[in-house]
Amino acid sequence: MKVEIYEADPFTQRKDKLLTTLNTDYRFQKGDEIFLEEGGKAVKVRVSYVQVRVKGGGVEQELLALRI
């Protein structure tokens, strides 16, 4: 399934910039901690919101995450 991980504003919880997009069968949950490594930098985030969409016979997840 397609998973998009967005950085969330720490005060308003609004969607900010897209951190990464990936394809996985893992079902993320609120509170999960994820290490994202890109371009030689590692960022640790905690999932604060999960939205699951069923679209065209497929499943997509949209995550909002706060930097830790």
A tleap script that builds the chain and sets N, CA, C and O, in Angstrom:
source leaprc.protein.ff14SB
mol = sequence {
  NMET LYS VAL GLU ILE TYR GLU ALA ASP PRO
  PHE THR GLN ARG LYS ASP LYS LEU LEU THR
  THR LEU ASN THR ASP TYR ARG PHE GLN LYS
  GLY ASP GLU ILE PHE LEU GLU GLU GLY GLY
  LYS ALA VAL LYS VAL ARG VAL SER TYR VAL
  GLN VAL ARG VAL LYS GLY GLY GLY VAL GLU
  GLN GLU LEU LEU ALA LEU ARG CILE
}
set mol.1.N position { 0.835 -1.173 0.000 }
set mol.1.CA position { 0.000 0.000 0.000 }
set mol.1.C position { 0.881 1.237 0.000 }
set mol.1.O position { 1.993 1.225 0.528 }
set mol.2.N position { 0.377 2.292 -0.592 }
set mol.2.CA position { 1.108 3.558 -0.665 }
set mol.2.C position { 0.946 4.296 0.666 }
set mol.2.O position { -0.163 4.440 1.181 }
set mol.3.N position { 2.071 4.758 1.208 }
set mol.3.CA position { 2.075 5.492 2.474 }
set mol.3.C position { 2.792 6.816 2.257 }
set mol.3.O position { 3.930 6.846 1.790 }
set mol.4.N position { 2.119 7.912 2.599 }
set mol.4.CA position { 2.727 9.243 2.534 }
set mol.4.C position { 2.892 9.745 3.955 }
set mol.4.O position { 1.937 9.748 4.732 }
set mol.5.N position { 4.110 10.173 4.300 }
set mol.5.CA position { 4.389 10.674 5.643 }
set mol.5.C position { 4.668 12.172 5.551 }
set mol.5.O position { 5.610 12.608 4.891 }
set mol.6.N position { 3.826 12.945 6.229 }
set mol.6.CA position { 3.947 14.402 6.238 }
set mol.6.C position { 4.390 14.873 7.613 }
set mol.6.O position { 4.025 14.283 8.630 }
set mol.7.N position { 5.174 15.932 7.637 }
set mol.7.CA position { 5.514 16.566 8.906 }
set mol.7.C position { 4.309 17.384 9.350 }
set mol.7.O position { 3.688 18.076 8.544 }
set mol.8.N position { 3.986 17.299 10.627 }
set mol.8.CA position { 2.857 18.056 11.175 }
set mol.8.C position { 3.381 19.277 11.921 }
set mol.8.O position { 4.442 19.231 12.544 }
set mol.9.N position { 2.629 20.362 11.849 }
set mol.9.CA position { 2.957 21.546 12.634 }
set mol.9.C position { 2.769 21.177 14.106 }
set mol.9.O position { 1.715 20.652 14.465 }
set mol.10.N position { 3.757 21.433 14.970 }
set mol.10.CA position { 3.657 20.998 16.368 }
set mol.10.C position { 2.568 21.698 17.179 }
set mol.10.O position { 2.172 21.193 18.230 }
set mol.11.N position { 2.081 22.837 16.721 }
set mol.11.CA position { 1.072 23.565 17.485 }
set mol.11.C position { -0.339 23.358 16.956 }
set mol.11.O position { -1.282 23.262 17.742 }
set mol.12.N position { -0.500 23.287 15.642 }
set mol.12.CA position { -1.844 23.189 15.062 }
set mol.12.C position { -2.177 21.800 14.525 }
set mol.12.O position { -3.335 21.522 14.214 }
set mol.13.N position { -1.177 20.923 14.412 }
set mol.13.CA position { -1.342 19.582 13.848 }
set mol.13.C position { -1.771 19.615 12.385 }
set mol.13.O position { -2.316 18.634 11.879 }
set mol.14.N position { -1.534 20.719 11.709 }
set mol.14.CA position { -1.843 20.804 10.279 }
set mol.14.C position { -0.728 20.176 9.466 }
set mol.14.O position { 0.438 20.193 9.858 }
set mol.15.N position { -1.109 19.623 8.330 }
set mol.15.CA position { -0.157 18.981 7.431 }
set mol.15.C position { 0.813 20.022 6.888 }
set mol.15.O position { 0.407 21.085 6.420 }
set mol.16.N position { 2.106 19.697 6.960 }
set mol.16.CA position { 3.154 20.579 6.459 }
set mol.16.C position { 3.827 19.892 5.281 }
set mol.16.O position { 3.135 19.431 4.373 }
set mol.17.N position { 5.129 19.808 5.265 }
set mol.17.CA position { 5.823 19.271 4.095 }
set mol.17.C position { 5.833 17.740 4.072 }
set mol.17.O position { 5.809 17.078 5.110 }
set mol.18.N position { 5.869 17.209 2.858 }
set mol.18.CA position { 5.947 15.774 2.645 }
set mol.18.C position { 7.368 15.315 2.979 }
set mol.18.O position { 8.339 15.807 2.403 }
set mol.19.N position { 7.480 14.361 3.922 }
set mol.19.CA position { 8.799 13.846 4.300 }
set mol.19.C position { 9.229 12.707 3.394 }
set mol.19.O position { 10.381 12.663 2.961 }
set mol.20.N position { 8.322 11.785 3.100 }
set mol.20.CA position { 8.650 10.662 2.230 }
set mol.20.C position { 7.383 9.934 1.794 }
set mol.20.O position { 6.326 10.062 2.412 }
set mol.21.N position { 7.515 9.178 0.728 }
set mol.21.CA position { 6.457 8.301 0.232 }
set mol.21.C position { 7.064 6.919 0.084 }
set mol.21.O position { 8.175 6.770 -0.424 }
set mol.22.N position { 6.329 5.910 0.528 }
set mol.22.CA position { 6.841 4.551 0.409 }
set mol.22.C position { 5.713 3.565 0.155 }
set mol.22.O position { 4.540 3.884 0.351 }
set mol.23.N position { 6.074 2.373 -0.279 }
set mol.23.CA position { 5.116 1.289 -0.474 }
set mol.23.C position { 5.440 0.189 0.524 }
set mol.23.O position { 6.544 -0.355 0.529 }
set mol.24.N position { 4.463 -0.133 1.370 }
set mol.24.CA position { 4.661 -1.148 2.396 }
set mol.24.C position { 3.313 -1.746 2.779 }
set mol.24.O position { 2.269 -1.125 2.579 }
set mol.25.N position { 3.343 -2.945 3.326 }
set mol.25.CA position { 2.130 -3.573 3.837 }
set mol.25.C position { 1.965 -3.329 5.334 }
set mol.25.O position { 0.973 -3.751 5.927 }
set mol.26.N position { 2.948 -2.640 5.952 }
set mol.26.CA position { 2.879 -2.362 7.383 }
set mol.26.C position { 1.756 -1.376 7.668 }
set mol.26.O position { 1.613 -0.377 6.963 }
set mol.27.N position { 0.967 -1.645 8.687 }
set mol.27.CA position { -0.134 -0.749 9.079 }
set mol.27.C position { 0.360 0.124 10.235 }
set mol.27.O position { 0.470 -0.339 11.370 }
set mol.28.N position { 0.651 1.375 9.936 }
set mol.28.CA position { 1.130 2.304 10.948 }
set mol.28.C position { 0.006 2.685 11.892 }
set mol.28.O position { -1.163 2.714 11.508 }
set mol.29.N position { 0.380 2.981 13.152 }
set mol.29.CA position { -0.584 3.386 14.169 }
set mol.29.C position { -0.087 4.643 14.866 }
set mol.29.O position { 1.107 4.943 14.868 }
set mol.30.N position { -1.026 5.371 15.456 }
set mol.30.CA position { -0.672 6.550 16.230 }
set mol.30.C position { 0.292 6.129 17.331 }
set mol.30.O position { 0.063 5.137 18.024 }
set mol.31.N position { 1.376 6.895 17.488 }
set mol.31.CA position { 2.372 6.600 18.511 }
set mol.31.C position { 3.592 5.863 17.984 }
set mol.31.O position { 4.612 5.802 18.670 }
set mol.32.N position { 3.514 5.296 16.769 }
set mol.32.CA position { 4.678 4.633 16.180 }
set mol.32.C position { 5.804 5.642 16.007 }
set mol.32.O position { 5.567 6.795 15.650 }
set mol.33.N position { 7.024 5.201 16.262 }
set mol.33.CA position { 8.201 6.038 16.030 }
set mol.33.C position { 8.942 5.496 14.829 }
set mol.33.O position { 9.159 4.290 14.711 }
set mol.34.N position { 9.334 6.396 13.933 }
set mol.34.CA position { 9.949 6.019 12.668 }
set mol.34.C position { 11.249 6.799 12.496 }
set mol.34.O position { 11.297 8.000 12.762 }
set mol.35.N position { 12.298 6.115 12.052 }
set mol.35.CA position { 13.540 6.770 11.672 }
set mol.35.C position { 13.557 6.886 10.156 }
set mol.35.O position { 13.490 5.877 9.454 }
set mol.36.N position { 13.646 8.093 9.655 }
set mol.36.CA position { 13.720 8.343 8.215 }
set mol.36.C position { 15.146 8.764 7.893 }
set mol.36.O position { 15.669 9.708 8.485 }
set mol.37.N position { 15.774 8.062 6.953 }
set mol.37.CA position { 17.140 8.383 6.555 }
set mol.37.C position { 17.163 8.708 5.074 }
set mol.37.O position { 16.869 7.856 4.236 }
set mol.38.N position { 17.516 9.954 4.755 }
set mol.38.CA position { 17.634 10.386 3.366 }
set mol.38.C position { 18.755 11.406 3.264 }
set mol.38.O position { 18.890 12.285 4.115 }
set mol.39.N position { 19.543 11.282 2.233 }
set mol.39.CA position { 20.613 12.242 1.982 }
set mol.39.C position { 21.631 12.326 3.097 }
set mol.39.O position { 22.203 13.391 3.327 }
set mol.40.N position { 21.875 11.219 3.801 }
set mol.40.CA position { 22.864 11.224 4.867 }
set mol.40.C position { 22.367 11.786 6.184 }
set mol.40.O position { 23.134 11.867 7.144 }
set mol.41.N position { 21.098 12.177 6.254 }
set mol.41.CA position { 20.532 12.716 7.483 }
set mol.41.C position { 19.475 11.755 8.011 }
set mol.41.O position { 18.718 11.170 7.236 }
set mol.42.N position { 19.426 11.597 9.309 }
set mol.42.CA position { 18.411 10.760 9.948 }
set mol.42.C position { 17.478 11.653 10.765 }
set mol.42.O position { 17.924 12.535 11.499 }
set mol.43.N position { 16.191 11.408 10.624 }
set mol.43.CA position { 15.185 12.166 11.358 }
set mol.43.C position { 14.282 11.163 12.068 }
set mol.43.O position { 13.829 10.191 11.465 }
set mol.44.N position { 14.026 11.403 13.341 }
set mol.44.CA position { 13.118 10.541 14.090 }
set mol.44.C position { 11.793 11.278 14.250 }
set mol.44.O position { 11.761 12.433 14.676 }
set mol.45.N position { 10.701 10.599 13.904 }
set mol.45.CA position { 9.373 11.206 14.006 }
set mol.45.C position { 8.434 10.249 14.742 }
set mol.45.O position { 8.662 9.040 14.785 }
set mol.46.N position { 7.379 10.817 15.318 }
set mol.46.CA position { 6.337 10.029 15.983 }
set mol.46.C position { 5.018 10.293 15.264 }
set mol.46.O position { 4.640 11.445 15.051 }
set mol.47.N position { 4.329 9.237 14.896 }
set mol.47.CA position { 3.062 9.347 14.177 }
set mol.47.C position { 1.999 9.905 15.118 }
set mol.47.O position { 1.782 9.374 16.207 }
set mol.48.N position { 1.337 10.984 14.686 }
set mol.48.CA position { 0.295 11.610 15.507 }
set mol.48.C position { -1.092 11.472 14.893 }
set mol.48.O position { -2.090 11.735 15.565 }
set mol.49.N position { -1.173 11.061 13.618 }
set mol.49.CA position { -2.469 10.953 12.946 }
set mol.49.C position { -2.329 9.981 11.783 }
set mol.49.O position { -1.353 10.032 11.035 }
set mol.50.N position { -3.300 9.103 11.639 }
set mol.50.CA position { -3.300 8.132 10.539 }
set mol.50.C position { -4.646 8.220 9.828 }
set mol.50.O position { -5.699 8.145 10.462 }
set mol.51.N position { -4.603 8.379 8.519 }
set mol.51.CA position { -5.825 8.363 7.703 }
set mol.51.C position { -5.663 7.254 6.670 }
set mol.51.O position { -4.671 7.210 5.942 }
set mol.52.N position { -6.648 6.361 6.616 }
set mol.52.CA position { -6.633 5.256 5.659 }
set mol.52.C position { -7.706 5.531 4.615 }
set mol.52.O position { -8.858 5.816 4.942 }
set mol.53.N position { -7.298 5.440 3.338 }
set mol.53.CA position { -8.242 5.663 2.239 }
set mol.53.C position { -8.310 4.399 1.388 }
set mol.53.O position { -7.283 3.819 1.038 }
set mol.54.N position { -9.524 3.982 1.063 }
set mol.54.CA position { -9.722 2.887 0.118 }
set mol.54.C position { -10.101 3.543 -1.192 }
set mol.54.O position { -11.113 4.237 -1.285 }
set mol.55.N position { -9.278 3.317 -2.207 }
set mol.55.CA position { -9.425 4.051 -3.453 }
set mol.55.C position { -9.147 3.111 -4.625 }
set mol.55.O position { -8.046 2.572 -4.739 }
set mol.56.N position { -10.125 2.912 -5.485 }
set mol.56.CA position { -9.940 2.103 -6.681 }
set mol.56.C position { -9.498 0.676 -6.386 }
set mol.56.O position { -8.696 0.111 -7.130 }
set mol.57.N position { -10.005 0.095 -5.320 }
set mol.57.CA position { -9.634 -1.266 -4.966 }
set mol.57.C position { -8.324 -1.378 -4.218 }
set mol.57.O position { -7.917 -2.483 -3.858 }
set mol.58.N position { -7.650 -0.260 -3.974 }
set mol.58.CA position { -6.387 -0.253 -3.231 }
set mol.58.C position { -6.535 0.515 -1.929 }
set mol.58.O position { -7.540 1.188 -1.700 }
set mol.59.N position { -5.535 0.408 -1.093 }
set mol.59.CA position { -5.544 1.097 0.197 }
set mol.59.C position { -4.351 2.042 0.249 }
set mol.59.O position { -3.244 1.681 -0.152 }
set mol.60.N position { -4.584 3.259 0.747 }
set mol.60.CA position { -3.529 4.251 0.922 }
set mol.60.C position { -3.573 4.758 2.355 }
set mol.60.O position { -4.645 4.852 2.954 }
set mol.61.N position { -2.406 5.083 2.905 }
set mol.61.CA position { -2.331 5.687 4.222 }
set mol.61.C position { -1.667 7.048 4.134 }
set mol.61.O position { -0.712 7.245 3.382 }
set mol.62.N position { -2.183 7.971 4.906 }
set mol.62.CA position { -1.562 9.286 5.044 }
set mol.62.C position { -1.258 9.481 6.516 }
set mol.62.O position { -2.150 9.388 7.359 }
set mol.63.N position { 0.016 9.754 6.827 }
set mol.63.CA position { 0.433 9.915 8.208 }
set mol.63.C position { 0.881 11.337 8.461 }
set mol.63.O position { 1.542 11.947 7.620 }
set mol.64.N position { 0.521 11.868 9.619 }
set mol.64.CA position { 1.097 13.114 10.098 }
set mol.64.C position { 2.028 12.742 11.236 }
set mol.64.O position { 1.664 11.967 12.120 }
set mol.65.N position { 3.234 13.298 11.211 }
set mol.65.CA position { 4.237 12.927 12.194 }
set mol.65.C position { 4.937 14.158 12.741 }
set mol.65.O position { 5.166 15.131 12.023 }
set mol.66.N position { 5.273 14.099 14.022 }
set mol.66.CA position { 6.011 15.171 14.686 }
set mol.66.C position { 7.450 14.767 14.846 }
set mol.66.O position { 7.745 13.624 15.192 }
set mol.67.N position { 8.371 15.717 14.593 }
set mol.67.CA position { 9.798 15.446 14.824 }
set mol.67.C position { 10.036 15.306 16.318 }
set mol.67.O position { 9.461 16.025 17.136 }
set mol.68.N position { 10.899 14.361 16.642 }
set mol.68.CA position { 11.235 14.145 18.054 }
set mol.68.C position { 12.648 14.650 18.286 }
set mol.68.O position { 13.155 14.575 19.405 }
savepdb mol mol.pdb
quit
